[in-house]
């Protein structure tokens, strides 16, 4: 092991001490009874660790190719992370999917639950909510004093989430978690008391957001050019021309919608519109499942089949990575996401669905491609294959390296790949994939457009408000007109884009860069190009920023 790998491994240990909930999410054991220090001093300590590591990396020479990749990846990732910490964005950004509060809550979904020690850890973490959220309040108030504060609408929306999580008639998250754990005696009493403590602290934090911080929040949700440029580069791991990318989004969406019309004719007859095809599919009882538990079981069966059929043919999936659990979250926020295995695979990879309140019917044709995105060959294959490379990747590359453009771009590429491999020959399933791709293309347009308040092209192919400038309201109108997502889910998506600038385009732009990297490899290798080998070699590099990925692939 060279100096860079030793530095990377040391960084993981120091990072885990500062980020106990992050350690739980990454599957690093030993921190489940602790919470992060969300005070200004806690964020300053994180910045100092990153700054010291970047400085050490800068003067350390790689000893071999793997370390060269590691250095490029860490300098890119940690450099941007430091820029975000120094700017104050990391500490003060609150939105409906990502904040210090969300990190505390979501880590509870991933904690071990079997045995007294596991339950005691959960009780300890729940009991620590008041301290952690008091620290976080101070960070947010000090940020607001400096003009670093999220938009009023985002703060109000997160306050609404706090209401749902703590309402006994709604998610009742903390008491529900305690009620599902098998324990008795003094530990059971401690757990129930801690659940009440976390419930009260979260409800109070919601009141704080609504009554104290939201009045100081930004009126505009637009991030503006400077903040957006940094966010875009961070989420992509690449610098892109934002105006060119914005205009490409219109071209890509137009291409997808033309393809959707062709498929719609196969479903509902010649000349059928996409909406007519959707109505035909939704009216087919064979394509609908009633009950979220039955729907989860359907996802699990489809995931298991994909793993079985792809292993040994298009990918080599090692046994620990062949287990993926499809789960329903105990909240109702509307998100769908993946969480990776623990370092020792004692906790498997999981696909999560936060079913919106009141939704009981699920369309399978819409979600076949979602299972491939979150599972195999998408996130689960990508993350598990990296985690299994202990012989060649240091712990930072296996456990902490993550770039949305790489990860979400790969998962979207995986959806398209399954179409190329013949898994979406059913017209309904293929329309679902195209509609999901159309949503991601719409994100590129709306996210860049709203946050930079750009002019809508006067010659845009949809005739949509030519010459007007983007607002959140126009963003919602455009999304509603170009996707077939359930309204409650789409509203969550729209709020997420407004509060998390630069993340939403990373899917489609990431896929674009993955496809360019594949084309580059085909050109370099000519008749020697092998698709299975390309996927293996690319994934074995771990989760790099997309600029370092292309540099590393050029050397293979």
C-alpha positions as CSV (number, residue, x, y, z in Angstrom):
1,X,0.0,0.0,0.0
2,X,1.4,3.4,-1.0
3,X,1.3,6.7,0.8
4,X,-1.8,7.9,-1.0
5,X,-3.8,4.8,0.0
6,X,-2.6,5.1,3.6
7,X,-3.7,8.8,3.6
8,X,-7.1,7.8,2.2
9,X,-7.6,5.1,4.8
10,X,-6.6,7.5,7.6
11,X,-9.1,10.0,6.2
12,X,-11.9,7.5,6.4
13,X,-11.2,6.9,10.1
14,X,-11.1,10.6,11.0
15,X,-14.1,11.4,8.9
16,X,-16.2,8.7,10.6
17,X,-15.4,10.2,14.0
18,X,-16.8,13.5,12.8
19,X,-19.7,12.0,10.9
20,X,-21.2,9.2,12.9
21,X,-24.5,9.2,11.0
22,X,-22.6,9.2,7.8
23,X,-20.5,6.3,9.0
24,X,-23.8,4.4,9.6
25,X,-24.9,5.2,6.1
26,X,-21.6,4.1,4.7
27,X,-21.7,0.8,6.6
28,X,-18.8,1.6,8.9
29,X,-19.3,0.0,12.3
30,X,-18.7,1.4,15.7
31,X,-20.5,4.8,15.6
32,X,-24.2,3.8,15.7
33,X,-24.7,5.2,19.2
34,X,-23.5,8.7,18.3
35,X,-24.7,11.7,16.3
36,X,-22.9,14.3,14.3
37,X,-21.9,17.7,15.8
38,X,-24.1,20.0,13.7
39,X,-22.8,23.2,15.4
40,X,-20.7,25.7,13.5
41,X,-17.7,24.3,15.3
42,X,-18.6,20.8,14.0
43,X,-18.7,22.0,10.4
44,X,-15.5,23.9,10.9
45,X,-13.8,20.6,12.1
46,X,-15.0,18.9,8.9
47,X,-13.6,21.6,6.8
48,X,-10.2,21.4,8.6
49,X,-10.0,17.7,8.0
50,X,-10.7,18.1,4.3
51,X,-8.3,21.0,4.0
52,X,-5.5,19.1,5.7
53,X,-6.1,16.0,3.6
54,X,-6.1,18.0,0.3
55,X,-2.8,19.7,1.3
56,X,-1.2,16.4,2.1
57,X,-2.4,14.8,-1.1
58,X,-1.1,17.8,-3.1
59,X,2.5,17.0,-2.2
60,X,2.3,13.2,-2.3
61,X,3.3,11.4,-5.5
62,X,1.4,8.3,-6.6
63,X,3.4,5.1,-6.6
64,X,1.3,3.3,-9.2
65,X,-1.7,3.7,-11.6
66,X,-4.3,2.9,-8.9
67,X,-2.9,5.6,-6.7
68,X,-2.8,8.0,-9.6
69,X,-6.5,7.5,-10.0
70,X,-7.0,7.7,-6.3
71,X,-5.2,11.1,-6.1
72,X,-7.1,12.5,-9.0
73,X,-10.4,11.4,-7.6
74,X,-9.7,12.6,-4.1
75,X,-8.3,16.0,-5.2
76,X,-11.4,16.6,-7.3
77,X,-14.0,15.4,-4.8
78,X,-12.4,16.8,-1.6
79,X,-11.5,20.0,-3.4
80,X,-15.1,20.7,-4.3
81,X,-16.3,19.6,-0.9
82,X,-14.0,22.1,0.7
83,X,-15.2,24.8,-1.6
84,X,-18.8,24.1,-0.5
85,X,-17.8,23.9,3.2
86,X,-15.9,27.2,3.0
87,X,-18.8,28.9,1.1
88,X,-21.2,27.9,3.9
89,X,-23.6,26.0,1.6
90,X,-23.0,22.6,3.2
91,X,-23.9,23.9,6.7
92,X,-26.8,26.1,5.8
93,X,-28.6,24.4,2.9
94,X,-32.0,23.0,3.9
95,X,-34.3,21.4,1.4
96,X,-36.9,18.6,1.2
97,X,-34.3,15.8,0.7
98,X,-31.0,16.9,2.1
99,X,-30.1,18.7,5.3
100,X,-28.6,17.9,8.7
101,X,-32.1,16.9,9.9
102,X,-32.6,14.5,7.0
103,X,-29.2,12.9,7.7
104,X,-30.1,12.2,11.3
105,X,-33.5,10.7,10.4
106,X,-32.4,8.6,7.4
107,X,-29.5,7.0,9.3
108,X,-32.1,5.4,11.6
109,X,-33.4,3.5,8.6
110,X,-30.1,1.8,8.1
111,X,-29.2,0.9,11.7
112,X,-29.0,-2.8,12.9
113,X,-32.1,-3.7,14.8
114,X,-31.4,-7.2,16.2
115,X,-30.1,-7.6,19.7
116,X,-29.9,-5.5,22.9
117,X,-26.9,-3.5,21.8
118,X,-28.5,-2.6,18.5
119,X,-31.6,-1.4,20.2
120,X,-29.6,0.5,22.8
121,X,-27.7,2.3,20.0
122,X,-31.0,3.4,18.4
123,X,-32.3,4.6,21.8
124,X,-29.0,6.6,22.3
125,X,-29.3,8.2,18.9
126,X,-32.9,9.1,19.4
127,X,-32.2,10.6,22.8
128,X,-29.4,12.7,21.2
129,X,-31.9,14.5,18.8
130,X,-32.4,17.5,21.1
131,X,-28.7,18.3,21.4
132,X,-28.0,17.7,17.6
133,X,-31.0,19.9,16.5
134,X,-30.1,22.6,19.0
135,X,-26.6,22.7,17.5
136,X,-28.1,22.8,14.0
137,X,-30.4,25.7,14.9
138,X,-27.3,27.7,16.0
139,X,-25.6,26.9,12.7
140,X,-28.6,27.9,10.7
141,X,-29.2,31.1,12.6
142,X,-25.5,32.1,12.4
143,X,-25.7,31.4,8.6
144,X,-28.8,33.6,8.3
145,X,-26.9,36.4,10.0
146,X,-24.4,36.2,7.2
147,X,-27.0,36.0,4.5
148,X,-26.7,32.3,4.0
149,X,-30.2,31.0,4.3
150,X,-32.4,28.7,2.2
151,X,-35.6,29.9,0.5
152,X,-38.7,30.5,2.6
153,X,-40.6,27.9,0.5
154,X,-38.0,25.2,1.2
155,X,-38.0,25.9,4.9
156,X,-41.8,25.8,5.1
157,X,-41.8,22.5,3.2
158,X,-39.3,20.9,5.5
159,X,-41.4,22.1,8.5
160,X,-44.3,20.3,6.9
161,X,-42.2,17.1,6.7
162,X,-41.5,17.5,10.5
163,X,-45.2,17.6,11.0
164,X,-45.8,14.4,9.1
165,X,-42.9,12.6,10.8
166,X,-44.2,13.4,14.3
167,X,-48.0,13.2,13.8
168,X,-49.5,10.0,15.4
169,X,-52.1,10.0,12.6
170,X,-49.5,10.2,9.8
171,X,-45.9,8.8,9.6
172,X,-45.4,8.8,13.4
173,X,-41.8,7.9,12.5
174,X,-40.0,7.7,15.9
175,X,-42.7,5.9,17.9
176,X,-43.3,3.7,14.9
177,X,-39.6,2.7,14.8
178,X,-39.6,2.0,18.6
179,X,-42.8,-0.1,18.2
180,X,-41.2,-2.3,15.6
181,X,-38.2,-3.3,17.7
182,X,-38.3,-6.5,19.8
183,X,-37.3,-5.5,23.3
184,X,-38.6,-5.5,26.9
185,X,-37.9,-4.3,30.4
186,X,-35.8,-1.3,31.1
187,X,-34.4,-1.1,27.6
188,X,-38.0,-0.9,26.2
189,X,-38.8,1.9,28.5
190,X,-35.6,3.7,27.5
191,X,-36.5,3.3,23.9
192,X,-40.0,4.6,24.2
193,X,-38.7,7.6,26.2
194,X,-36.1,8.3,23.6
195,X,-38.7,8.1,20.8
196,X,-40.8,10.7,22.7
197,X,-37.7,12.9,23.0
198,X,-36.8,12.7,19.3
199,X,-40.5,13.3,18.4
200,X,-40.7,16.4,20.6
201,X,-37.3,17.7,19.3
202,X,-38.3,17.2,15.7
203,X,-41.7,18.9,16.1
204,X,-39.9,21.8,17.8
205,X,-37.4,22.0,15.0
206,X,-40.3,22.2,12.6
207,X,-41.8,25.1,14.6
208,X,-38.4,26.8,14.5
209,X,-38.1,26.5,10.7
210,X,-41.6,27.8,10.2
211,X,-41.7,30.6,12.7
212,X,-38.1,31.7,13.2
213,X,-36.0,30.8,10.1
214,X,-38.5,30.9,7.3
215,X,-39.3,34.6,7.8
216,X,-35.6,35.3,7.3
217,X,-35.5,33.0,4.2
218,X,-34.8,34.1,0.6
219,X,-37.9,35.1,-1.3
220,X,-36.3,33.8,-4.5
221,X,-35.6,30.1,-4.9
222,X,-33.2,30.7,-7.8
223,X,-29.6,29.9,-6.8
224,X,-28.0,32.4,-9.2
225,X,-24.9,31.9,-11.5
226,X,-22.1,31.7,-8.9
227,X,-23.8,29.2,-6.5
228,X,-25.2,27.2,-9.4
229,X,-21.8,26.8,-11.2
230,X,-20.2,25.4,-8.0
231,X,-23.2,23.1,-7.4
232,X,-23.2,21.8,-11.0
233,X,-19.5,21.0,-10.9
234,X,-19.8,19.3,-7.5
235,X,-22.7,17.1,-8.6
236,X,-21.2,16.2,-12.0
237,X,-17.6,16.0,-11.1
238,X,-17.1,17.8,-14.4
239,X,-17.3,21.3,-15.8
240,X,-19.9,21.7,-18.5
241,X,-21.1,24.6,-20.6
242,X,-24.4,25.3,-18.8
243,X,-26.0,27.2,-21.6
244,X,-25.1,24.5,-24.2
245,X,-26.4,21.8,-21.7
246,X,-29.6,23.7,-21.2
247,X,-30.2,23.9,-25.0
248,X,-29.3,20.3,-25.4
249,X,-32.0,19.4,-22.9
250,X,-34.6,20.7,-25.3
251,X,-33.2,18.7,-28.1
252,X,-33.0,15.5,-26.0
253,X,-36.5,15.9,-24.7
254,X,-37.9,16.5,-28.2
255,X,-36.1,13.3,-29.4
256,X,-37.5,11.3,-26.5
257,X,-41.1,12.5,-27.1
258,X,-40.9,11.6,-30.8
259,X,-39.8,8.1,-29.7
260,X,-42.7,8.0,-27.3
261,X,-45.2,8.7,-30.0
262,X,-43.9,5.7,-32.0
263,X,-44.3,3.4,-29.0
264,X,-47.7,4.8,-28.2
265,X,-49.0,3.8,-31.6
266,X,-48.0,0.2,-30.7
267,X,-50.0,0.4,-27.5
268,X,-53.1,2.3,-28.5
269,X,-53.2,2.2,-32.3
270,X,-52.0,4.3,-35.2
271,X,-52.0,8.0,-34.4
272,X,-52.4,7.6,-30.7
273,X,-51.0,10.2,-28.4
274,X,-48.8,9.4,-25.5
275,X,-51.7,10.3,-23.1
276,X,-53.9,7.8,-24.9
277,X,-51.3,5.1,-24.6
278,X,-50.9,5.9,-20.9
279,X,-54.7,5.6,-20.4
280,X,-54.7,2.3,-22.2
281,X,-51.9,1.0,-20.0
282,X,-53.5,2.3,-16.8
283,X,-56.8,0.6,-17.7
284,X,-55.1,-2.8,-18.0
285,X,-55.6,-4.7,-14.7
286,X,-52.5,-6.8,-15.5
287,X,-50.4,-3.7,-15.3
288,X,-51.6,-2.5,-11.9
289,X,-51.0,-3.7,-8.4
290,X,-53.1,-2.7,-5.4
291,X,-51.4,-2.4,-2.1
292,X,-47.9,-1.2,-1.4
293,X,-46.7,-4.5,0.2
294,X,-47.7,-6.4,-2.9
295,X,-46.0,-3.8,-5.1
296,X,-42.8,-4.2,-3.0
297,X,-43.0,-8.0,-3.6
298,X,-43.3,-7.4,-7.3
299,X,-40.2,-5.2,-7.3
300,X,-38.3,-7.8,-5.4
301,X,-39.2,-10.5,-7.8
302,X,-38.2,-8.4,-10.8
303,X,-34.9,-7.4,-9.1
304,X,-34.1,-11.1,-8.3
305,X,-34.8,-12.1,-11.9
306,X,-32.6,-9.3,-13.4
307,X,-29.7,-10.3,-11.1
308,X,-30.0,-14.0,-12.1
309,X,-30.2,-13.4,-15.8
310,X,-27.5,-10.7,-16.1
311,X,-24.9,-12.6,-14.0
312,X,-22.5,-14.5,-16.1
313,X,-23.8,-13.0,-19.4
314,X,-23.4,-9.2,-19.4
315,X,-21.9,-8.8,-16.0
316,X,-20.1,-11.0,-13.4
317,X,-22.0,-10.4,-10.2
318,X,-20.2,-11.8,-7.2
319,X,-22.3,-13.7,-4.6
320,X,-22.3,-11.0,-1.9
321,X,-23.7,-8.5,-4.4
322,X,-26.5,-10.9,-5.5
323,X,-28.7,-9.9,-2.6
324,X,-30.8,-6.8,-2.9
325,X,-33.7,-6.0,-0.6
326,X,-36.7,-4.0,-1.8
327,X,-38.1,-2.0,1.1
328,X,-40.9,0.5,1.9
329,X,-39.7,3.5,4.0
330,X,-41.6,4.4,7.2
331,X,-42.1,7.9,5.8
332,X,-44.3,9.2,3.0
333,X,-42.2,11.9,1.3
334,X,-42.5,10.3,-2.2
335,X,-38.8,9.7,-2.8
336,X,-37.2,6.5,-4.3
337,X,-33.6,5.8,-3.5
338,X,-30.9,3.2,-2.9
339,X,-28.7,2.6,0.1
340,X,-25.5,0.5,-0.2
341,X,-24.4,-2.5,1.8
342,X,-22.3,-2.2,4.9
343,X,-18.6,-2.7,4.6
344,X,-18.9,-6.4,5.5
345,X,-22.2,-7.0,3.6
346,X,-24.0,-7.9,6.8
347,X,-26.4,-5.2,5.8
348,X,-27.4,-5.8,2.2
349,X,-28.0,-3.1,-0.5
350,X,-31.6,-1.8,-0.3
351,X,-34.0,-0.1,-2.7
352,X,-36.4,2.2,-0.8
353,X,-39.7,3.7,-1.7
354,X,-41.4,6.4,0.4
355,X,-44.9,5.9,-0.8
356,X,-47.0,9.1,-0.8
357,X,-49.9,9.3,1.6
358,X,-53.0,7.8,0.1
359,X,-51.4,6.0,-2.8
360,X,-52.6,2.4,-3.0
361,X,-52.5,1.6,-6.8
362,X,-49.1,1.2,-8.6
363,X,-48.5,0.9,-12.3
364,X,-45.9,-1.7,-13.1
365,X,-45.2,-0.4,-16.6
366,X,-43.9,2.8,-15.1
367,X,-41.6,1.1,-12.6
368,X,-39.8,-1.7,-14.5
369,X,-37.1,0.8,-15.4
370,X,-36.9,2.1,-11.8
371,X,-36.0,-1.4,-10.6
372,X,-33.2,-1.6,-13.1
373,X,-32.1,2.0,-12.1
374,X,-31.9,1.4,-8.4
375,X,-30.9,-2.3,-8.5
376,X,-29.0,-4.2,-11.2
377,X,-27.4,-3.1,-13.5
378,X,-27.9,0.3,-11.8
379,X,-26.9,1.5,-8.3
380,X,-26.7,-1.9,-6.6
381,X,-24.3,-3.4,-9.1
382,X,-22.2,-0.2,-9.2
383,X,-21.9,0.3,-5.4
384,X,-21.5,-3.4,-4.6
385,X,-18.8,-4.0,-7.2
386,X,-16.8,-1.1,-5.8
387,X,-17.2,-2.3,-2.2
388,X,-15.9,-5.7,-3.2
389,X,-12.6,-4.4,-4.6
390,X,-10.7,-4.3,-1.3
391,X,-7.8,-5.8,-3.1
392,X,-7.3,-2.8,-5.4
393,X,-9.3,0.2,-3.9
394,X,-8.6,2.0,-0.7
395,X,-11.3,2.5,1.9
396,X,-12.1,6.0,0.7
397,X,-12.7,4.8,-2.8
398,X,-14.9,2.0,-1.6
399,X,-16.9,3.7,1.2
400,X,-16.9,7.4,0.8
401,X,-16.3,8.3,-2.8
402,X,-19.5,9.4,-4.4
403,X,-20.4,11.7,-7.3
404,X,-24.0,12.1,-8.4
405,X,-23.1,12.5,-12.0
406,X,-21.2,9.2,-11.9
407,X,-23.7,7.3,-9.9
408,X,-27.0,8.7,-11.2
409,X,-25.5,8.9,-14.7
410,X,-24.6,5.3,-14.5
411,X,-28.0,4.3,-13.2
412,X,-29.7,6.2,-16.1
413,X,-27.3,4.6,-18.5
414,X,-28.2,1.2,-17.0
415,X,-31.9,1.8,-17.9
416,X,-31.0,2.5,-21.5
417,X,-28.6,-0.4,-21.5
418,X,-31.4,-2.8,-20.5
419,X,-33.4,-1.5,-23.5
420,X,-30.3,-2.2,-25.7
421,X,-30.0,-5.7,-24.2
422,X,-33.6,-6.6,-25.1
423,X,-35.3,-6.3,-21.6
424,X,-37.8,-3.6,-22.6
425,X,-39.4,-5.2,-25.7
426,X,-42.8,-4.9,-24.1
427,X,-44.2,-1.5,-25.5
428,X,-45.6,-0.6,-22.1
429,X,-42.3,-1.1,-20.3
430,X,-40.4,0.7,-23.0
431,X,-42.8,3.7,-22.7
432,X,-42.2,3.7,-19.0
433,X,-38.4,3.9,-19.6
434,X,-38.8,6.7,-22.2
435,X,-41.1,8.6,-19.9
436,X,-38.6,8.3,-17.1
437,X,-35.9,9.5,-19.4
438,X,-38.1,12.4,-20.5
439,X,-38.5,13.4,-16.8
440,X,-34.7,13.5,-16.5
441,X,-34.4,15.6,-19.7
442,X,-37.0,17.9,-18.4
443,X,-35.0,18.3,-15.2
444,X,-32.0,19.6,-17.2
445,X,-34.2,22.3,-18.8
446,X,-36.1,23.3,-15.7
447,X,-33.3,23.1,-13.1
448,X,-30.8,25.2,-15.1
449,X,-33.5,27.4,-16.4
450,X,-35.1,28.2,-13.0
451,X,-31.9,28.6,-11.1
452,X,-30.2,30.9,-13.7
453,X,-33.6,32.5,-14.6
454,X,-32.8,32.0,-18.3
455,X,-34.9,33.0,-21.2
456,X,-37.0,30.2,-22.7
457,X,-35.8,29.8,-26.3
458,X,-38.0,31.6,-28.7
459,X,-37.7,28.6,-31.1
460,X,-38.2,25.9,-28.6
461,X,-39.8,22.8,-30.2
462,X,-42.7,22.8,-27.8
463,X,-43.9,26.4,-28.3
464,X,-43.7,26.8,-24.5
465,X,-43.8,30.4,-23.5
466,X,-41.2,31.6,-26.0
467,X,-39.1,34.5,-24.8
468,X,-40.4,34.3,-21.2
469,X,-38.0,33.9,-18.3
470,X,-38.2,30.8,-16.1
471,X,-40.0,31.0,-12.8
472,X,-40.9,28.2,-10.4
473,X,-44.4,28.4,-11.6
474,X,-43.4,27.9,-15.3
475,X,-41.1,25.1,-14.1
476,X,-44.1,23.3,-12.6
477,X,-46.2,23.9,-15.8
478,X,-43.4,22.5,-18.0
479,X,-42.9,19.4,-15.8
480,X,-46.6,18.7,-15.6
481,X,-46.9,19.0,-19.4
482,X,-44.0,16.7,-20.3
483,X,-44.1,13.9,-17.7
484,X,-46.7,11.3,-16.6
485,X,-45.6,11.1,-13.0
486,X,-48.2,11.0,-10.2
487,X,-48.9,14.6,-9.2
488,X,-47.9,14.1,-5.5
489,X,-44.6,12.5,-6.5
490,X,-43.9,15.2,-9.2
491,X,-44.6,18.0,-6.7
492,X,-42.0,16.5,-4.4
493,X,-39.6,16.3,-7.4
494,X,-40.2,19.9,-8.3
495,X,-39.6,21.1,-4.7
496,X,-36.4,19.1,-4.6
497,X,-35.1,20.8,-7.8
498,X,-35.8,24.2,-6.4
499,X,-34.0,23.4,-3.1
500,X,-31.1,21.3,-4.3
501,X,-29.6,23.3,-7.3
502,X,-27.5,21.3,-9.8
503,X,-28.4,17.8,-8.5
504,X,-31.3,17.0,-10.8
505,X,-29.5,17.5,-14.1
506,X,-26.7,15.2,-13.0
507,X,-28.7,12.1,-14.0
508,X,-29.2,13.0,-17.7
509,X,-25.9,14.9,-18.1
510,X,-24.1,12.1,-16.3
511,X,-25.7,9.6,-18.7
512,X,-24.6,11.8,-21.6
513,X,-21.0,11.7,-20.4
514,X,-21.1,7.9,-19.7
515,X,-22.2,7.4,-23.3
516,X,-19.5,9.7,-24.6
517,X,-16.9,7.7,-22.6
518,X,-18.2,4.5,-24.1
519,X,-18.0,6.0,-27.6
520,X,-14.4,7.2,-26.9
521,X,-13.5,3.7,-25.8
522,X,-14.9,2.2,-28.9
523,X,-12.8,4.6,-31.0
524,X,-9.7,3.9,-29.1
525,X,-10.0,0.1,-29.1
526,X,-11.7,-0.4,-32.5
527,X,-12.4,-4.1,-33.1
528,X,-10.9,-5.0,-29.7
529,X,-13.7,-3.1,-27.9
530,X,-15.7,-5.4,-25.6
531,X,-18.8,-4.0,-23.9
532,X,-18.7,-6.3,-20.9
533,X,-15.0,-5.5,-20.3
534,X,-15.7,-1.8,-20.6
535,X,-18.4,-2.0,-17.9
536,X,-16.2,-4.1,-15.7
537,X,-13.1,-1.8,-16.0
538,X,-15.1,1.4,-15.6
539,X,-17.0,0.2,-12.5
540,X,-13.8,-1.2,-11.0
541,X,-12.4,2.3,-10.8
542,X,-15.0,3.2,-8.2
543,X,-17.2,6.4,-8.0
544,X,-15.1,9.1,-9.5
545,X,-16.0,12.6,-10.7
546,X,-16.8,12.4,-14.4
547,X,-13.7,14.3,-15.5
548,X,-11.4,12.0,-13.5
549,X,-13.3,9.0,-14.8
550,X,-12.7,9.9,-18.4
551,X,-9.0,10.6,-17.7
552,X,-8.7,7.2,-16.1
553,X,-10.5,5.4,-18.8
554,X,-8.2,7.0,-21.4
555,X,-5.3,5.2,-19.8
556,X,-6.9,1.7,-19.8
